[in-house]
Amino acid sequence: MQQHNNKPHLLRGLNARHIRFIALGSAIGTGLFYGSAAAIQTAGPAVLLAYLIGGAAVFIVMRALGEMAVRNPISGSFGSYARHYLGPLAGFITGWTYTFEMVIVCLADVTAFGIYMGLWYPDVPRWIWVMSIICFIGAMNLCHVRIFGEMEFWLSLVKVAAIIAMIAAGAGIMFFGFGHAFPATGLSNLWSHGGFAPNGWEGVIASLGIVMFAFGGIEIIGITAAEAQDPKKVIPQAINTIPLRIVLFYVCTLMVLMAIFPWNSIGQQGSPFVLIFSGLGIPAAANILNIIVISATISAINSDIFGAGRMMYGMAKEGMAPKSFLRIASNGVPWMTVVVMGGSLLAAVVLNWLIPEQIFVLIASLAAFATIWVWLMILLSHFAMRRSMTAAEKAEIAFPVPFWPVAPVLTLLFMGLVIVVLGWFEETRMALIAGLVWLALLTVVWFTRAKKRATEAVTES
């Protein structure tokens, strides 16, 4: 955010190319390359419906965020929108829950990085890889924002090219086979092993927690607005590509995956993409794919640390986070928030040492709760913004949500369903309980400490 003094400040160093690929980097990572295996085991081939329905809901959330971001591009993004339209308590909880979400998502991502490296170095303890990637990404986020954007661009480009290549190669195997051992299967595997929905609608609904976790982080598009060179142009462009990205990178990819091999043979011992190509007898391809999923994971961690750091900076400006978070280096990077975010991820080192086998599903479920909460706050903030606008202001909206108000209302109901799902199933219930405890703790902190500080910050401004 530019200012008119000589103090260090956030710089508008991200162009349209950077922002489009930052959005890709945050939304295509561990949830697809590793977490998809858990979703497939839960719903079978019908998981494709879960990704389509969940993707449609995410698109509406992002259009709501886009409408607000184009109207008012600020560093606090949806945390600031929640404070302005729903009240300071809502802003405080939303901002810190997003930061919590990014920490949790990063815990999952760095855990997956350790798992992927284990394919090559099975004797090296996973926590060593976790520690190394935290240090590397932390250092990269201390560089100028343009360097961050370039790194994210190239990592995401590798990821996108690889996914398209996998779809093309997989389609060739589906329809033409691969040697004598793998005859052409067509699409028969999608309904030959218990049917398209072997676990019924219950399985599809049960998979929603992991599916929505896969989309978590996509809201970083709103946060980039404060450092975008032309937010009113690049934000709509990035958001309007979301449906295509979901169909191509999630639905098509997983459809090809399950068409080649029966869905019930796709396990969770490493990335299902890597293991399937290993099963086809292409060890070199498996190594190449492992490099790709590692780059995808690094890309996601990179985006998440960026997003959480900028959110904490925006909250500090409003008195809702420690003033030390306002410290900015001469290159425009809020270095204190990056250091705090990296330090928080050291919890992943401990967790991977204590419970290496159970950690992923627990973390993914907890991240899903935090993600859904943030999306709910985005939708409610958008409703409140619309309610506060005059008819003339509504007519001048540059990037309106489609099918208003029906689509946002249906999306709100869907998000509520996902939260119920987290509490309904035993393996994710603890994540819901932990999430509710988190919200309760934030409320207590607000009334005992943060409220006074936030009020003083507003008065000073």
Secondary structure, 3 states (H helix, E strand, C coil): CCCCCCCCCCCCCECHHHHHHHHHHHHCCHHHHCCHHHHHHHHHHHHHHHHHHHHHHHHHHHHHHHHHHHHCCCCCHHHHHHHHHHCHHHHHHHHHHHHHHHHHHHHHHHHHHHHHHHHHCCCCCHHHHHHHHHHHHHHHHCCCHHHHHHHHHHHHHHHHHHHHHHHHHHHHHHHHCECCCECCCCCHHHCCCCCCCCCHHHHHHHCHHHHHHHHCCCCHHHHHHHHECCHHHHHHHHHHCHHHHHHHHHHHHHHHHHHHCCHHHCCCCCCHHHHHHHHCCCHHHHHHHHHHHHHHHHHHHHHHHHHHHHHHHHHHHCCCCCHHHHCCCCCCCCHHHHHHHHHHCHHHHHHHHHCCCCHHHHHHHHHHHHHHHHHHHHHHHHHHHHHHCCHHHHHCCCCCCCCCCHHHHHHHHHHHHHHHHHHHCHHHHHHHHHHHHHHHHHHHHHHHHHHHHHHHHHHHC
